[in-house]
């Protein structure tokens, strides 16, 4: 998570630095390449981090959610069964 915030800070700083020029001034090739390189590197890092978070959540949170939904459904079934005359 710390890496995510660091990435945002780097990209924000880069955008702030680039904003100092005139709006009509086009970016030179070196600046475009630097932006592309930084963005590609950050995307690669964040992709690995997000994949690991998704894997962790799939193992921990999803089973809890499924169990919770199952418990609610079982209570609904019990309530319906109690209304059936015997």
N, C-alpha and C positions, 0 to 999 in steps of 0.2 A: 504494500500500500504506500509505503514511503517512496518507492520508486515512481509510483504514479504521480504523486504530488511534485516530485522533483522534475519529472517529465513536463508537467504542466508549467512549472516555473521556468524551465529552459525555453519552452516554446513561447511562453508569454514574454519573456525577456527578448527573445529573438524578434517577435512581432513588434514590441515596443521600440527596439533598435531600428527596425526597418521603417517604422512609422515616422521617424525623424526627418526623412527626406521629403521632397515635394511629391504631391500626389501624381503629378504628370511624369515624374522621373521613372523610366522603366528599370526593372531590376537587371543588373548585369549578369553575365553567365556564371561568374564565381559565386554571387549571392544566391542565385537559383540553385546551383549545385550544392551549396552549403545547406540551404533549407531542405533540399531533397535528401541529402545524406543524413541530417539530423532526424528528419521525420521518419525515414526508413529504419534507422537504428532504434528510435523510440518505439515504433510500431512493433518491431521484432521483440523487444524487451517486454512490452505490454502484452503482446499476444501470448508469450510463455506464461507470464504472471496470471493473466485472465484464464488461460486454459487450466492452470493448476487450481485456481479458485473454483472454477466450474466443476472440476473433478472432485475437489473436497466437498463442495456443496451437494453434489450428486450422491456422495457417500454418507453425508450427515443430515442435511436438511430435507432432501426429498423423501427419505424413509419416514421421517417424523411427520411430514405433511400428509403422506399417504396413510399413515397410521391414524392421524387425526381425522382425516376424511372417512376412514373406515369406521372409527368409533362413532362418529356422528350418524353414519348410515345405519350402523347396528342399533343405535338408540331409536332411530326412526322406524326400523323394522319391528323392534320390540313394542313400540307404541302402537303400531298398526296391528300387530298380533293380539294385543290386549283388547282391541275393539271387536274382534271376531267372536261371535257367540259360540259357546261350546255345547 
